[in-house]
Amino acid sequence: MKKKIITKNAFSLVEISVVCGILAIFLLPVFTLMSKGSSGTIRNRNEILAQQYASNVIAYCNILKFDDDFLKQTEEKIIGSGTMTLTVSDDIKISMDITEDGFSKIATRTISIRDFKPGNSIAYFPYKYKIISSKVEWQQPGESKAHNVTVTGLVYNIKNDDD
């Protein structure tokens, strides 16, 4: 009677280590590509948020009265927290501050307001204008260059006979 020899097929620890090393070499570029892709997504997200927050300033200025203190001519001022609040009624107040947690820590918002006066060539100009420039600036984590978005708009009012 012959004895049956049972053989077991298995991988040795050395073979498994070699395969893991080869896989790591091939997967390293994939992980690098994925991390760069996510940083691009974050950069785009921040740019969209900056555009929205800069546009909010212009919308806020269009709601205010033309002679409101917020719309006084200024070179450039930082809009701090709590500065822009819309009061709809006694119960409803809407804050137009930067509220996105991650973005609020890296961004600043400034506003510049200039009165527009037409030249002497125009005898009668029935409107008064204020040019509003809203700028949101932020620093991407891990980048040395600051990014910014500027939105410009007009606020107008009909001139009085006194003007």
Buried (B, 14 or more C-beta within 10 A) or exposed (E): EEEEEEEEEEEEEEEEEEEEEEEEEEEEEEEEEEEEEEBEEBBEEBBEBBBBBBBBBBBBBEEBEEEEEBBEEEEEEEBEEEBBEEEEEEEEEEEBBBEEEEBBEBBBBBBBBEEEEEEEEEEEEEEBBBBBBBBBBBBBEEEEEEBBBBBEBEBEEEEEEEE
